[in-house]
Amino acid sequence: MSYPTMNRTTAKWLLILAVLLLLAGRTAAAPSPSEDHFAYGSVSAPAQPGQRSLAQDRVSLDEAAAMVRRQTGGRIIKASSRSSNGRTVHFIRVLTRDGKVFTVRVDAASGRVL
């Protein structure tokens, strides 16, 4: 009984298929978008005395990130706060389920999306 031999083209396609299957398994094992995974950037405090501090903001960075995650259904990939002219704004970077990345700005005082 003789067995057919595998030619180079077939071997290459099988190797490509194996790599694609491994990558697909890796993607499936990634955390779901419903989980919070924050990569916090720098949070800057007000420079001037008398300006509002981050502790006085009505909406924390965590709350803003959770709100954006619920509204978009995406995964939070970065969240940071910046203060300018006495106003703190949370910048939330989101990865959507269809692979798009965008940034949502949230006013820390009101919780309003800017």
Secondary structure, DSSP 8 states (H G I E B T S, - for coil): -------HHHHHHHHHHHHHHHHHHHHHTS--TTS----EEEE---SSTTS--GGG-SS-HHHHHHHHHHHH--EEEEEEEEEETTEEEEEEEEE-TTS-EEEEEEETTT--B-
